[in-house]
Structure formats: structure tokens, C-alpha cells
């Protein structure tokens, strides 16, 4: 299976461990990642708020790059997934399509809307399939209770994303169970991490993150796992601030989605970049009897 | 033939401030058909099992907006939520009052926080004295102008969106989805003369606290899609006033960042949002992150074809939404 790999900004920068883990897992599953040095940022929802049509146009440009190569796009970020998908949806509006096509045409770019955008979670659970994933498990995550944290834009707005139930999703929990972990169901798993307002009003943002972590903890989670590196920043890198905001210790290890898959497939903590996390993952690894990073 | 019945378990939030017991859940079991609305079940509980259960309702037809509550953690109208699917998904029906409003008793909340935020946006037409309504005409709007706010009049003020909103939950300053969707309706109304003032005043501790998580759009029983109206407001607010708040500076800075090199430059964006001086407040946390993730201060490479983004931007810059 070949896909156009869309790593997004964070996995090419401070979230490099997500990129490392993605490459490891895709290699293990025979997913060939085709790279395009001309992919731009998806706009992360911010460009959409500055200029809706511009946001569609920059993503139509990204999708056209994959289309020329005859490939569907693989994302590893809930927000990238949301923005690229939204471009495909909004292009169905003839007025938007005309303006976008008009901006792209002078650059010799035409997008014919044939590209499907799929997050790694969907590729693992639908295209590769749970049985094939399960067959690769060498070190089942037995004894580890994991709270999946989906990230808003992978699921919502529901009419546009439409690949999984936005209200009661289960793909991530199905995957965790296939890896041998015990999925934890809690209200916060489909809530917001607070990231979009981290730079607007930090105390509100970290309060939101803290509440979701507390919720996962109250339901018995030893660790959380997220398909979104922006959620990872909120839940991991800012967890110290979140703990202060909710006035409780949190100590919650937070994995990127391909890191939990990689762990179960037998990758080492170094190969998955676990030492780059702000909250140590040792306590969760100890549950598995794996060496701490 | 009567339809098949199921045995449904209801765990209902109970709280009576006058009896000194803390809030608790009370279990009731009913035999009913799967398509029974949760509201009908609650009324049966009250009539047949427990006359002390308090709840708010009126029309039972998803018109009045009175019976919003949480059913299995989702804010929705009890009158249009059926018991069968809830039982299938959760094995029981947990019924709780709406969030983000103080509980008065059982499922009844004090809606004051919701209505206070609604009042804040001054939800009435403020006619422009320079453009009085033409005498003898009932309307001065074209169908196209009315179309711009065709969703918002559907709102029945049930407060399901207010209950579902994580920004409201964490920060009482945030006006909430319904108030902002209503504000949008006045900002795009061609009869209103205060659109500029409305867009300026909603920004501090207001508009920019929206997380664009779309939980309001999910909760809304009338498909008003508040998160999309809030997005429109943000675009119009920048057009009206430029980047004057952390929120708008972040949005404009982000756009500039992408148009410039194609990828996000995290350090540059933080500087654009906070200013060089304001950035000092980020130093301690920044260093903490940098120790583990040194790339956070690296300038990202320019993508191949970055100049294409600048040209796309030039072609579409004038598209940003103006108030009217």
C-alpha cells in the first residue's frame, strides 16, 4: 500500500517522535510513505478563521500534489485530517470552487477532487484492518489501561468528517483492544484539549486539558493516547500547567497513536522517541515490563 | 400487534437542596417500546413511580427548547432522544441536568448564566439613524440578504450548546455558542447600524475563546451550526478591526507564517501573538519544552514552491469576509 505522507508541521518539528513512530509502524505494516517536499501546512484551523477561501485553496494545492502522483493522503494529525477533508467538502460549493480554481490556475495547478484523505487511525482500522494489525503484535499491552483521546477535527463537524460516529466513536478503542490494552471509556475522550486557545488565554486552555486528563484518570487510565500532535502538546507538554489549573497532580503519560502501536509491535522506546515526552512514560511502560527509556 | 417492549434502566440525577442530602443517582426501571422518547419515560417515572422528580418541559415536540438535559453525557432534547438507541449503546440511560448552569433541583437548572450571556450581545436591532426604515415598507431586505442568516432564527434557545461547550465550562467569561450565533445574525443584518461596534466589543474575553471544537454544532437540535457562525464572526472581526487581540494576532500571524514559508514557525508565531516583550512570560515553559524538543526553536525549512502560497494569497486576499 502506497500513500502520500502528510506529516504536518508539528511532526516535522517539536513532535518529531510522532514522525519517528509513524515511519516505524508503517514500515512494519508494509505501508509505503511517499514524501512530497512541496506540501504546505494545512492552516491548522487558524488560516480558516483568517480567510475561509484561502484555507480551501492552500489545501486544494496540497491535494493536487497527491492527485498528480495518483495517491491518497495519509495524515497523522486530527487537525490536518480535518482541514484537508474540509477542503474537499467546501469545494463542492460551486462559488468556492470557482474562486479556488481561479487562484490555482495561474500556477498551473488543477485539483479534480479525486483524493481521499485518511488519518492513520482509519488506515489501521479500515484498510489494514484489525486482524492484520493484531497479527503483528509481539508484545501485547496487557494490563495497560489506555484512555483514547480523539481530538476534535478527526470527528467533527460530523457531517463533513463522516467516517466514524462523532458522538460514540470506537475505532481507537477497537485498535487499543487489538493491541492487548484495555480501552478506557470516559466523557473527555471526544472533548477538546484546549490547544486552540493556548495562546489566547492560557489558563482557560490548560484548565480544559486538565479536566480531560482528570476524567481519564478517574476512569482508571494508566496512560492516554492521541491521534493528534496538537492534543499531545496540550496534554503532555503543558500538563504541568494543567495540573496547577485543576490543583491536582496528574502524572499522566500521553502517547501518540503510532507509539502505542509500535510498542505492541515490539519497537524500543528509543525507536519511538519516548524520551522526548515532557511527562515520563516509565510508569506506563512498567505495567508492560518494558525497559524504561 | 403491539410493538415489542424492552426493559430500560434509568439512572437519574437527584438533588434537593432543601433535604440536606448530596446529589445522587436514583435507579428506575420501565418496560417500554424502544422508540419511546426519554422525556415520555421521565414523565412516566414521575406519574407511576416517583412524584417527587423535577424536570422542565413543555411542548414535547422539539419546538419549545425546555427539556434540554444530558442523556448519557450528551446535551440534547429529552423529547427527541429515543430510549432504544441509548440502551443499545450504553446498556442504560443516565439522565443528568445540563452542565454549566447551577442545578436548582433534580433536572432543573438555573439558566441565568445562559441568559446573561445572551443579554451581553444586545440581541435586538439597533437601527442606523442615518438609514431609517423606509416608511410604509415592512422590510428592506432582499431574499439574498435574509439567506445570510437563515440558520440562526431556527434557534430555540434550549441551551444544549451552552451545556456542551468546554470553553463555557472552563471560563465563565466566554459568551457561549448561542449568544455568538445570535450576534452573527445581527452583524449581517443589513438593517442593523451597530455591526462595527458589535464586532469590536465582542472580542476581549469573548469571541476568541471559542475552541472551534464543534461540540456546539453536534449538540444543536436545530442545526444552527453555531461553530460555523463563530468562524464567520472571527473573519469579520479581523476585517473590521485588524489584529488587536491575542486571538486575532495569532490567527493573522499564523496565516502570515504559512504564506511566508509554507510551514509553521512556532517561535515566530509566539512572538507575533504576544509581542517580543510579552514573549518573556513564555520563557520558563519554553525552555522546559526545548530541553526535550530542541526543534521548537529551529526555523523550519521553506517548502518547495513556497512562492506559490504567496501568489494564492495575493489572488484571494480580498475574499476575507466583510461585515456586509
Interface residues (C-beta under 8 A of the other chain):
Chain A: X9 X10 X12 X13 X14 X15 X16 X37 X38 X39 X40 X41 X43 X44 X45 X46 X47 X48 X49 X50 X51 X52 X53 X54 X57 X58 X61 X99 X102 X103 X104 X106 X107 X109 X152 X156 X157 X158 X166 X167 X168 X187 X191 X192 X194 X196 X197 X199 X200 X201 X204 X207 X208 X211 X237 X238 X240 X241 X275 X276 X277 X278
Chain B: X73 X74 X89 X166 X167 X169 X170 X171 X174 X205 X208 X209 X210 X211 X212 X213 X214 X215 X217 X218 X225 X227 X228 X231 X234 X235 X238 X245 X246 X247 X250 X251 X252 X254 X255 X257 X258 X262 X263 X264 X266 X269 X270 X273 X274 X285 X288 X289 X292 X293 X295 X296 X298 X300 X303 X304 X305 X306 X308 X309 X311 X312 X313 X315 X316 X317 X319 X320 X321
